Amino acid sequence: MSDLKSARGQSVRLKDVAMVFDGFTAVQSTDLTIEAGEFFSILGPSGCGKTTLLRIVSGFQAATSGAVEIGGRPVDHLAANRRPTAMIFQNLALFPLMSVWENIAFGLAARGIGKREQRTRAEELLALVALEGQADKRPAQLSGGQRQRVAVARALAVEPSVLCLDEPLSALDLKLRQHMRAELRAIQKRTGVTFIYITHDQGEALSMSDRLAVMNAGRIEQVGAASDIYDRPATPFVASFVGEQNVFRGRVAEVRDNMAYVEGIEGRFLGRNVSGLKTGDAAMLLVRPERTGLVNGGPAPGNLIEARIERRELEGPYLNIVARGRGERSIVLHLANDGRVVDTNGSARIGFACEDALVMADDAEALSAAQVDD
């Protein structure tokens, strides 16, 4: 078998790719470049078009228009089994009556490779995914995480340049999902294969990816590294879908350089005017719960809210506080569990720094779309 590390990934480029089903535009005209050897995630809610985009790359779906290149070469004329890609589906699709090694070698057998070499390659791949000694078991005898690794090994057996993964961890429990994130990332680094990973789970996308794209209603709204997407969202949807936000709606009362005051029912707050709004524009000011705190004496941050604490939720090392000001929306705080005593139903002063708040155009539709659960 050729050295797995030599089976380096190839770049993927989409040029004006669009997909229309019976008059419904599932994917709007899309330009996207994924670098060779990159772990790239496409993140978005159910129905946003992310799986359709993956199927177009892998050849299981022909685009209505546009072109796909892999490694700088057009592949639109190639069927799925002739492209330098492999795909792992959400249900894994392992053959229950075959042994683990036979599952892994299935694609090799289809290519006419002898049984002895099939077994050798399967053993090498089992070692790669840390499943030595499991070759002769059936899939039903393995745990969920082990079956996941068998699916990865089977996909890698045909030495793809690009591995497409369609929400492969969604059926696993939380702890196993977190463990498999690290496993998949390590396998990708060891092989150098380009991974394109589809998910609605922002934790997966942020923790695993070199870069990610956030998709909404058939359109990619932002592409960047995890820190860029989280700290510098480009649109109201990205800001609301990736991570939590406290949202204060109102109108721009004053603009100063790159900052803007937003005045609404909760009060008057100052934040970074990332949308270039003008005085009088409908706006929303967004601030992360972890950047929002209780003010108990000491220097106050730039923005203050008088509120009443409604409840506290303990999550091990974290303490979540839910409070209510004068508005209809709750105000959420994520605090370190440092032993502090919080008086439920007591009054509180809540503060956040002006630099931690984003001022964007008011977009109720984006806020609603970002709350859709997959």
C-alpha positions as CSV (number, residue, x, y, z in Angstrom):
1,M,0.0,0.0,0.0
2,S,1.3,3.5,-0.8
3,D,2.2,5.6,2.2
4,L,-1.0,7.2,3.6
5,K,0.9,10.4,4.3
6,S,1.8,10.7,0.6
7,A,-1.9,10.7,-0.4
8,R,-2.0,14.4,0.1
9,G,-5.2,16.3,-0.3
10,Q,-6.2,18.4,-3.3
11,S,-7.9,21.8,-3.5
12,V,-11.5,22.2,-4.3
13,R,-12.9,25.1,-6.2
14,L,-16.6,26.0,-6.9
15,K,-17.2,28.5,-9.6
16,D,-20.7,30.0,-9.8
17,V,-22.2,26.7,-8.6
18,A,-26.0,26.8,-8.2
19,M,-28.7,24.2,-7.6
20,V,-32.4,24.5,-8.4
21,F,-35.0,21.8,-7.7
22,D,-38.4,22.3,-9.4
23,G,-38.1,26.1,-9.2
24,F,-36.7,26.1,-5.6
25,T,-33.1,27.5,-5.3
26,A,-31.4,25.2,-2.9
27,V,-27.9,26.7,-3.5
28,Q,-27.5,30.2,-4.8
29,S,-24.6,31.1,-7.1
30,T,-21.5,30.1,-5.0
31,D,-17.8,30.8,-5.4
32,L,-15.7,28.9,-2.9
33,T,-12.1,27.7,-2.7
34,I,-11.0,25.0,-0.2
35,E,-7.2,24.6,0.1
36,A,-5.4,21.4,-0.3
37,G,-5.0,19.5,3.0
38,E,-7.5,21.7,4.8
39,F,-10.1,20.7,7.3
40,F,-13.0,22.8,6.0
41,S,-16.5,22.8,7.6
42,I,-19.7,24.1,6.2
43,L,-22.0,25.1,9.0
44,G,-25.7,26.0,8.9
45,P,-29.2,25.1,9.9
46,S,-31.4,22.4,8.4
47,G,-32.4,23.1,4.8
48,C,-29.7,25.7,4.2
49,G,-28.2,23.8,1.2
50,K,-25.0,22.5,2.8
51,T,-25.5,18.8,2.1
52,T,-26.5,19.7,-1.5
53,L,-23.2,21.5,-1.9
54,L,-21.3,18.5,-0.6
55,R,-23.2,16.1,-2.9
56,I,-22.2,18.4,-5.9
57,V,-18.5,18.2,-4.9
58,S,-18.6,14.4,-4.5
59,G,-20.5,13.8,-7.8
60,F,-23.7,12.5,-6.3
61,Q,-25.6,15.5,-7.5
62,A,-25.1,17.5,-10.8
63,A,-25.2,21.2,-10.3
64,T,-27.8,23.2,-12.3
65,S,-25.0,25.6,-13.3
66,G,-21.4,26.4,-12.5
67,A,-18.3,24.2,-12.4
68,V,-16.3,22.2,-9.8
69,E,-12.6,21.7,-9.9
70,I,-10.5,19.4,-7.8
71,G,-6.8,19.8,-7.9
72,G,-7.2,22.4,-10.6
73,R,-8.9,20.0,-12.9
74,P,-12.6,20.1,-13.9
75,V,-14.6,17.1,-12.6
76,D,-18.2,17.9,-13.6
77,H,-18.0,15.3,-16.4
78,L,-16.9,12.6,-13.9
79,A,-19.3,10.3,-12.0
80,A,-18.9,10.0,-8.2
81,N,-16.9,6.7,-8.5
82,R,-14.4,8.4,-10.8
83,R,-13.7,11.5,-8.8
84,P,-10.8,11.6,-6.3
85,T,-13.3,11.8,-3.5
86,A,-14.9,9.6,-0.9
87,M,-18.0,10.3,1.2
88,I,-19.1,9.3,4.7
89,F,-22.9,9.5,5.2
90,Q,-24.7,10.3,8.4
91,N,-25.9,6.7,8.8
92,L,-22.3,5.3,8.0
93,A,-23.8,2.6,5.8
94,L,-21.6,-0.3,7.1
95,F,-22.4,-3.8,5.8
96,P,-23.7,-5.7,8.9
97,L,-22.9,-9.2,7.6
98,M,-19.3,-8.3,6.6
99,S,-16.4,-8.3,9.1
100,V,-14.7,-5.0,9.9
101,W,-11.8,-5.6,7.6
102,E,-14.1,-6.7,4.8
103,N,-16.1,-3.4,5.2
104,I,-12.9,-1.4,4.9
105,A,-11.7,-3.4,1.9
106,F,-15.0,-3.2,0.0
107,G,-13.8,-0.4,-2.3
108,L,-10.5,-2.3,-2.9
109,A,-12.3,-5.4,-3.9
110,A,-14.4,-3.5,-6.4
111,R,-11.1,-2.3,-8.0
112,G,-9.9,-5.9,-8.4
113,I,-7.2,-5.9,-5.7
114,G,-6.4,-9.4,-4.4
115,K,-7.7,-10.6,-1.1
116,R,-4.3,-10.8,0.6
117,E,-3.5,-7.2,-0.2
118,Q,-7.0,-6.1,0.8
119,R,-6.4,-7.6,4.2
120,T,-3.0,-6.0,4.5
121,R,-4.4,-2.6,3.6
122,A,-7.3,-3.0,6.0
123,E,-4.9,-3.8,8.9
124,E,-2.9,-0.8,8.1
125,L,-5.9,1.4,8.2
126,L,-7.2,-0.1,11.4
127,A,-3.9,0.8,13.0
128,L,-4.3,4.4,11.6
129,V,-7.7,4.7,13.3
130,A,-6.6,3.0,16.5
131,L,-8.7,-0.2,16.0
132,E,-5.9,-2.8,16.0
133,G,-7.3,-6.3,16.8
134,Q,-10.8,-5.5,15.6
135,A,-10.5,-6.8,12.0
136,D,-12.6,-9.9,12.4
137,K,-15.5,-8.5,14.4
138,R,-18.8,-7.5,12.9
139,P,-19.9,-3.8,13.0
140,A,-22.6,-4.7,15.6
141,Q,-19.9,-5.8,18.0
142,L,-18.3,-2.3,18.0
143,S,-19.3,0.8,19.9
144,G,-20.7,3.8,18.1
145,G,-17.3,5.6,18.1
146,Q,-15.6,2.5,16.8
147,R,-18.1,2.1,13.9
148,Q,-17.4,5.7,13.1
149,R,-13.7,5.0,12.8
150,V,-14.4,2.0,10.6
151,A,-16.4,4.3,8.2
152,V,-13.4,6.7,8.1
153,A,-11.0,3.8,7.4
154,R,-13.2,2.5,4.6
155,A,-13.3,5.9,3.0
156,L,-9.5,6.3,3.2
157,A,-8.9,2.8,1.8
158,V,-9.5,4.1,-1.8
159,E,-6.9,6.9,-1.1
160,P,-9.1,9.9,-1.9
161,S,-7.7,13.4,-2.2
162,V,-10.9,14.8,-0.7
163,L,-13.0,13.2,2.0
164,C,-16.6,14.5,2.3
165,L,-18.4,14.0,5.7
166,D,-22.1,14.6,6.0
167,E,-22.9,15.1,9.7
168,P,-21.2,11.8,10.7
169,L,-21.3,12.5,14.5
170,S,-24.9,13.5,14.9
171,A,-26.1,10.1,16.2
172,L,-23.5,9.9,18.9
173,D,-23.9,11.1,22.5
174,L,-22.2,14.2,23.7
175,K,-19.0,12.8,25.3
176,L,-18.4,10.4,22.4
177,R,-19.0,13.2,19.9
178,Q,-16.4,15.3,21.7
179,H,-13.9,12.5,21.6
180,M,-14.5,11.8,18.0
181,R,-13.9,15.4,17.1
182,A,-10.4,15.0,18.3
183,E,-10.0,11.6,16.6
184,L,-11.2,12.9,13.2
185,R,-8.9,16.0,13.4
186,A,-5.9,13.8,14.3
187,I,-6.6,11.4,11.4
188,Q,-6.9,14.4,9.0
189,K,-3.6,15.8,10.1
190,R,-1.9,12.4,9.8
191,T,-3.2,11.7,6.3
192,G,-3.1,15.2,4.8
193,V,-6.4,14.5,3.0
194,T,-8.7,17.5,2.4
195,F,-11.7,17.1,4.7
196,I,-15.0,18.8,3.9
197,Y,-17.2,18.5,6.9
198,I,-21.0,19.3,7.0
199,T,-22.5,20.1,10.4
200,H,-25.2,22.2,12.1
201,D,-23.2,21.9,15.4
202,Q,-21.2,25.1,15.9
203,G,-19.0,23.4,18.5
204,E,-17.9,20.9,16.0
205,A,-17.2,23.5,13.3
206,L,-15.3,25.9,15.6
207,S,-13.2,23.2,17.3
208,M,-12.2,21.1,14.3
209,S,-11.8,23.4,11.4
210,D,-8.9,25.2,9.8
211,R,-11.6,27.4,8.2
212,L,-15.4,27.2,7.9
213,A,-18.2,28.7,5.9
214,V,-21.5,29.7,7.5
215,M,-24.4,29.0,5.2
216,N,-28.0,30.3,5.3
217,A,-30.9,29.9,2.8
218,G,-28.6,28.6,0.1
219,R,-26.0,31.3,0.4
220,I,-22.6,31.3,2.1
221,E,-22.6,34.4,4.3
222,Q,-19.1,34.3,5.6
223,V,-15.9,32.2,5.3
224,G,-13.0,32.4,7.7
225,A,-11.1,30.9,10.6
226,A,-13.1,30.0,13.7
227,S,-11.8,33.1,15.6
228,D,-12.9,35.4,12.7
229,I,-16.3,33.9,12.5
230,Y,-16.9,34.1,16.2
231,D,-15.3,37.4,17.1
232,R,-15.9,39.3,13.9
233,P,-19.2,38.0,12.3
234,A,-20.0,39.7,9.0
235,T,-23.8,39.5,9.1
236,P,-26.6,39.4,11.7
237,F,-27.3,35.8,10.8
238,V,-23.6,34.7,11.4
239,A,-23.5,36.7,14.7
240,S,-26.7,35.1,15.9
241,F,-26.2,31.5,14.7
242,V,-22.6,31.0,15.8
243,G,-22.6,31.2,19.6
244,E,-25.1,33.0,21.8
245,Q,-25.8,36.7,21.8
246,N,-27.7,39.1,24.0
247,V,-29.7,41.3,21.6
248,F,-30.8,44.9,22.3
249,R,-33.0,46.4,19.5
250,G,-33.6,50.1,18.9
251,R,-32.3,52.9,16.7
252,V,-29.0,54.6,16.2
253,A,-29.1,57.7,18.4
254,E,-25.5,58.9,17.6
255,V,-22.5,57.9,15.6
256,R,-18.9,58.6,16.7
257,D,-16.1,57.4,14.4
258,N,-16.5,53.6,14.2
259,M,-18.9,53.5,17.2
260,A,-22.6,54.0,17.5
261,Y,-25.1,54.6,20.3
262,V,-28.2,52.4,20.1
263,E,-31.3,53.6,22.1
264,G,-34.1,51.3,22.9
265,I,-36.4,50.0,25.6
266,E,-33.4,48.7,27.7
267,G,-31.5,52.0,27.5
268,R,-28.8,53.6,25.6
269,F,-25.7,51.5,24.7
270,L,-22.5,52.1,22.8
271,G,-20.9,49.5,20.5
272,R,-18.8,49.0,17.4
273,N,-20.6,50.2,14.3
274,V,-19.6,47.2,12.1
275,S,-22.4,47.8,9.6
276,G,-21.7,51.5,9.1
277,L,-25.2,52.6,10.2
278,K,-26.3,56.2,10.4
279,T,-28.3,58.2,12.9
280,G,-31.9,57.1,12.9
281,D,-31.3,53.6,11.4
282,A,-33.1,50.6,12.9
283,A,-30.3,48.7,14.7
284,M,-29.6,45.9,17.1
285,L,-26.7,45.8,19.5
286,L,-25.3,42.3,20.2
287,V,-23.0,41.2,23.0
288,R,-21.9,37.6,24.0
289,P,-23.1,36.2,27.3
290,E,-19.5,35.5,28.4
291,R,-18.6,39.2,27.8
292,T,-21.5,40.3,30.0
293,G,-21.1,40.4,33.8
294,L,-22.5,41.4,37.1
295,V,-21.3,44.8,38.4
296,N,-20.7,44.7,42.1
297,G,-18.8,47.8,43.0
298,G,-15.5,48.7,41.4
299,P,-15.1,50.4,38.0
300,A,-18.1,50.0,35.8
301,P,-17.8,49.0,32.1
302,G,-19.1,51.3,29.4
303,N,-22.7,49.9,29.3
304,L,-25.0,49.3,32.3
305,I,-28.4,47.7,32.7
306,E,-30.6,47.6,35.7
307,A,-32.2,44.1,35.8
308,R,-33.7,41.4,38.0
309,I,-32.2,37.9,38.2
310,E,-34.8,35.3,37.3
311,R,-32.8,32.1,37.7
312,R,-29.3,30.5,37.8
313,E,-28.2,27.4,36.0
314,L,-25.2,25.4,37.1
315,E,-23.1,23.7,34.4
316,G,-20.1,22.4,36.4
317,P,-17.4,24.9,36.0
318,Y,-19.8,27.5,34.6
319,L,-22.7,29.4,36.1
320,N,-25.4,30.8,33.8
321,I,-27.5,33.7,35.0
322,V,-30.7,34.6,33.3
323,A,-32.0,38.1,34.1
324,R,-34.7,40.4,32.8
325,G,-34.4,44.2,32.2
326,R,-37.2,46.4,30.8
327,G,-37.4,44.5,27.5
328,E,-39.1,41.3,26.5
329,R,-35.9,39.3,25.9
330,S,-33.9,37.7,28.7
331,I,-30.4,38.7,29.3
332,V,-28.0,35.8,29.7
333,L,-24.6,35.8,31.5
334,H,-22.0,33.0,31.4
335,L,-19.8,33.3,34.5
336,A,-17.1,31.2,35.9
337,N,-18.3,29.0,38.8
338,D,-16.1,30.6,41.4
339,G,-18.3,30.0,44.4
340,R,-20.1,33.3,44.3
341,V,-23.6,33.5,45.8
342,V,-26.2,34.9,43.4
343,D,-29.6,36.0,44.8
344,T,-32.3,34.7,42.6
345,N,-35.1,37.2,42.1
346,G,-32.7,39.9,43.4
347,S,-31.9,43.1,41.6
348,A,-28.6,43.3,39.7
349,R,-26.5,45.7,37.7
350,I,-25.3,44.1,34.4
351,G,-22.5,45.6,32.4
352,F,-20.4,45.0,29.3
353,A,-17.6,46.9,27.6
354,C,-18.4,49.0,24.5
355,E,-15.7,47.2,22.5
356,D,-17.3,43.8,23.1
357,A,-20.7,44.9,21.6
358,L,-21.5,44.9,17.8
359,V,-24.0,47.3,16.3
360,M,-25.7,45.9,13.1
361,A,-28.7,46.6,11.0
362,D,-31.9,45.3,12.7
363,D,-32.8,42.0,11.0
364,A,-35.6,40.1,12.6
365,E,-35.6,37.5,9.8
366,A,-31.9,36.7,10.4
367,L,-32.5,36.4,14.2
368,S,-35.4,34.0,13.5
369,A,-33.5,31.9,11.0
370,A,-30.5,31.6,13.4
371,Q,-32.8,30.1,16.1
372,V,-33.9,27.2,13.9
373,D,-32.6,23.9,15.3
374,D,-31.4,21.2,12.9
